[in-house]
């Protein structure tokens, strides 16, 4: 069982050092930690490890040239923007010097100059090369630009000398990346169930009852939780939202009954349950088997209540489990949310109000109030839904 979960898209640069052979176990360690890995190699790195090996372990073609096959452009800007983190391991003295002085004569360096994500390097070179004043000056240049170094370590080198210059071992690199990017999150390694989006309740084969939920808040929560190392089960109703963040397993449903079935199946094994979906409270009691034809006069539609999924989860809450609900209100929000918190046996509730500009359905922003048992409600300012998700999960970590 992997103890550290690094649900990140990792762009791994491999330069021409004898330590490039360690790139193979490094790719494996990253993949086992839950990362998606795209390898970029310099031509010199091919002398030490084959692209086929790294492609097999990463599940992605290895890239070396800015233009391959005579006509295929390997877009360095796209690669850099795709990555959550750029790791160069091993970092040779040659590539280090080029990075320090802004040279850009290969794909790896083009990606580095285009990167806006955190950049980590693991230097690897022989003792005298590492001790050279120019090497340390170049490392200082990179550190001054917020590039973070991992190692090198002391040990036996390829020359037979003993001393600094040995590339940090792959497991230790993954451990340090995890520490830097995930830290001591209480969500790391925990299973989290998150519901998102609306449900659709059929009137007939072409019509349905639904609501205006976009699913944006639920997806933001799922991505933030995965980024903290959680194993996320995302159950979502019909939505245009999508995510490629590693660590999220998505289940698509349509109706409230389907959402209830999917959530019940996952709830018992989840340390945290966050029910952010806007589940329909009612559905047509007798959906028509064929399309209802237009007729003169009124059409009566009899509705029946759907199952209260959140109440079921609160009633069947397991020991130590944290259950979080959402409440969207148009008036007396605090009173209604407090009642829902108690009535449904929740640990935390997130209150939305449609009276707040920029909050609620469809927006990229949100303004919420967090309520739990025994503490004063915490009203958050208007923020992006990504920032709101971060604040909600910070509060969840405090509650764990």
Secondary structure, DSSP 8 states (H G I E B T S, - for coil): --S-----EEEEEE-SSGGGGGHHHHHHHHHHTT-EEEEEE-TGGGGTS-HHHHHHHHTS--B--SEETTTEE--HHHHHHH-SEEEEEEE-HHHHHHHHTT---SHHHHHHHH--SEEEEEE---HHHHHSHHHHHHHHHHHHTT-EE---EEEE-TTS-EEEEE---HHHHHHHHHHHHTTT-TTTT-EEEEEESB--EEEETTEEE-----SHHHHHHHHHHHHTT-EEEEEE-S-S-----TTEEEEE--SHHHHHHHHHHHHTT-SEEEE--B--SEEETT--SS-----SS-----EEE---HHHHHHHT--TT-EEEEEEEESSSHHHHHHHHHHHTT-SEEEEEETTSTT-STT-SEE-EEEEETTS--EE--SEEHHHHHHHHHHHHHHH-
